[in-house]
């Protein structure tokens, strides 16, 4: 058994397999190191952005409520305008009738 390991270690194929194994191990170590570093750096930033997003969503909901309230107010004012225009038209008709009576 010991002789087989010595022969394998001295062969070219054995050296190639050893180099590939070492490269794979170093790639895994590099990937994990980068992942943990990125996680430690960007986790606080992501949490801050999520809090800001929640605040902005609350603001959007408040603005939507304001829009609906203002739309109701505009509808009410439009109804008042229509009523005032009708009243003005009626009064214009009365004034025209009175002018005709005065001319007669």
One Martini backbone bead per residue (centre of mass of N, CA, C, O) as a GRO file, in nm:
protein
  104
    1UNK     BB    1   0.059   0.062  -0.022
    2UNK     BB    2   0.301   0.254   0.009
    3UNK     BB    3   0.404   0.217  -0.280
    4UNK     BB    4   0.158   0.339  -0.429
    5UNK     BB    5   0.187   0.629  -0.314
    6UNK     BB    6   0.470   0.686  -0.418
    7UNK     BB    7   0.409   0.644  -0.721
    8UNK     BB    8   0.179   0.855  -0.737
    9UNK     BB    9   0.354   1.103  -0.641
   10UNK     BB   10   0.569   1.071  -0.894
   11UNK     BB   11   0.362   1.126  -1.090
   12UNK     BB   12   0.201   1.330  -1.313
   13UNK     BB   13  -0.096   1.269  -1.248
   14UNK     BB   14  -0.067   1.316  -0.945
   15UNK     BB   15   0.013   1.615  -0.967
   16UNK     BB   16  -0.239   1.713  -1.116
   17UNK     BB   17  -0.446   1.625  -0.903
   18UNK     BB   18  -0.326   1.792  -0.673
   19UNK     BB   19  -0.355   2.070  -0.805
   20UNK     BB   20  -0.661   2.061  -0.848
   21UNK     BB   21  -0.737   2.023  -0.552
   22UNK     BB   22  -0.603   2.285  -0.451
   23UNK     BB   23  -0.768   2.477  -0.631
   24UNK     BB   24  -1.047   2.402  -0.520
   25UNK     BB   25  -0.993   2.475  -0.228
   26UNK     BB   26  -0.916   2.773  -0.281
   27UNK     BB   27  -1.185   2.853  -0.413
   28UNK     BB   28  -1.364   2.791  -0.169
   29UNK     BB   29  -1.225   2.983   0.027
   30UNK     BB   30  -1.268   3.242  -0.140
   31UNK     BB   31  -1.576   3.233  -0.156
   32UNK     BB   32  -1.636   3.233   0.149
   33UNK     BB   33  -1.489   3.493   0.216
   34UNK     BB   34  -1.654   3.679   0.030
   35UNK     BB   35  -1.933   3.614   0.148
   36UNK     BB   36  -1.879   3.705   0.442
   37UNK     BB   37  -1.793   3.993   0.373
   38UNK     BB   38  -2.048   4.083   0.223
   39UNK     BB   39  -2.240   4.024   0.453
   40UNK     BB   40  -2.108   4.223   0.662
   41UNK     BB   41  -2.136   4.484   0.483
   42UNK     BB   42  -2.450   4.463   0.354
   43UNK     BB   43  -2.652   4.415   0.586
   44UNK     BB   44  -2.685   4.706   0.703
   45UNK     BB   45  -2.772   4.835   0.436
   46UNK     BB   46  -3.024   4.664   0.387
   47UNK     BB   47  -3.172   4.740   0.647
   48UNK     BB   48  -3.186   5.043   0.588
   49UNK     BB   49  -3.345   5.018   0.321
   50UNK     BB   50  -3.593   4.874   0.441
   51UNK     BB   51  -3.675   5.103   0.631
   52UNK     BB   52  -3.705   5.317   0.411
   53UNK     BB   53  -3.921   5.166   0.253
   54UNK     BB   54  -4.134   5.163   0.476
   55UNK     BB   55  -4.157   5.470   0.500
   56UNK     BB   56  -4.238   5.521   0.203
   57UNK     BB   57  -4.497   5.351   0.211
   58UNK     BB   58  -4.637   5.528   0.422
   59UNK     BB   59  -4.632   5.785   0.253
   60UNK     BB   60  -4.796   5.674   0.016
   61UNK     BB   61  -5.049   5.611   0.176
   62UNK     BB   62  -5.097   5.904   0.268
   63UNK     BB   63  -5.117   6.024  -0.020
   64UNK     BB   64  -5.362   5.859  -0.110
   65UNK     BB   65  -5.551   5.976   0.101
   66UNK     BB   66  -5.522   6.268   0.008
   67UNK     BB   67  -5.629   6.226  -0.276
   68UNK     BB   68  -5.912   6.126  -0.200
   69UNK     BB   69  -5.990   6.374  -0.034
   70UNK     BB   70  -5.947   6.584  -0.264
   71UNK     BB   71  -6.146   6.459  -0.466
   72UNK     BB   72  -6.395   6.502  -0.290
   73UNK     BB   73  -6.365   6.809  -0.271
   74UNK     BB   74  -6.383   6.863  -0.576
   75UNK     BB   75  -6.662   6.746  -0.616
   76UNK     BB   76  -6.806   6.941  -0.425
   77UNK     BB   77  -6.717   7.202  -0.575
   78UNK     BB   78  -6.848   7.128  -0.847
   79UNK     BB   79  -7.135   7.124  -0.736
   80UNK     BB   80  -7.138   7.419  -0.645
   81UNK     BB   81  -7.085   7.540  -0.921
   82UNK     BB   82  -7.336   7.427  -1.057
   83UNK     BB   83  -7.535   7.567  -0.866
   84UNK     BB   84  -7.437   7.861  -0.919
   85UNK     BB   85  -7.487   7.859  -1.224
   86UNK     BB   86  -7.789   7.807  -1.204
   87UNK     BB   87  -7.853   8.054  -1.033
   88UNK     BB   88  -7.740   8.261  -1.234
   89UNK     BB   89  -7.929   8.184  -1.465
   90UNK     BB   90  -8.191   8.250  -1.319
   91UNK     BB   91  -8.120   8.550  -1.259
   92UNK     BB   92  -8.085   8.630  -1.553
   93UNK     BB   93  -8.380   8.571  -1.627
   94UNK     BB   94  -8.508   8.771  -1.431
   95UNK     BB   95  -8.366   9.024  -1.537
   96UNK     BB   96  -8.476   9.002  -1.825
   97UNK     BB   97  -8.775   9.023  -1.746
   98UNK     BB   98  -8.754   9.300  -1.602
   99UNK     BB   99  -8.655   9.457  -1.854
  100UNK     BB  100  -8.906   9.404  -2.021
  101UNK     BB  101  -9.104   9.544  -1.826
  102UNK     BB  102  -8.966   9.822  -1.831
  103UNK     BB  103  -8.998   9.870  -2.144
  104UNK     BB  104  -9.323   9.849  -2.139
   0.00000   0.00000   0.00000
